[in-house]
Amino acid sequence: MSDLQTTQQKTTPVASAPSTDSKPSYTRGSDSTRPPFRKNKRRPERRERPRSEFEQKILSIRRVTRVAAGGGKVTFSVAIVVGDKKGKIGVGTGKAGDTSLAIDKAVRVAKKNAVKLNTTVDMSIPHEVSAKYCSGRVKIMPASGRGIIAGSAIRDIIILAGLKDINAKILSGSKNKLNIAQATIKALKTLKKPRASRKTSTPVKDSAEKLPATK
């Protein structure tokens, strides 16, 4: 019996281990057999850019064509105004073959040329100002309790500067937004610091009148 058992043990086939080379078959639409998602570690994570303190408004975009011997060359000229709505404002221009590059150049120039305005406590102007730049001529006046009464490029500058209760007029016949914006900045630069209000002390009269002496 021992010889028969040993011969049976020798003849019994051994179960073969599953091969690791065979790839598993995935059926379409079945999530159970799908391998786990592996994140690409080589790709850097996107970092959010810090928000700029300035807000910007495009005044004008011009398409300029320069004709040369080899053909016409097209460039774009952009005028832009930036402000932080806290009394700081600037105007800049930029030229490039692409509008996005021209806007970036104009924003850098505007931030470089930004000026701090002398305003009152309620973010208005202390007195009337006027200025002329090339063909643009403007006049800016305080208007308490009336809001912003202005148009064209003057309104954009006033809003981005954070000013309130202002009446502005364009006195020139030219409607060139860049010249009007430069004239507005030139006028706002001449603002003087508001004088501190002096408290005048008035003598208080006695309410009780002196009665005449009786004999």
Secondary structure, DSSP 8 states (H G I E B T S, - for coil): -HHHHHHHHHHS-------SSS-----TT-STTS------SSS---------S-EEEEEEEEEEEEEETTEEEEEEEEEEEEE-SSSEEEEEEEEESSHHHHHHHHHHHHHHT-EE----TTS--SS-EEEEETTEEEEEEE-TTS-EE--HHHHHHHHHHT--SEEEEE-SS---HHHHHHHHHHHHHT----------------SS-------
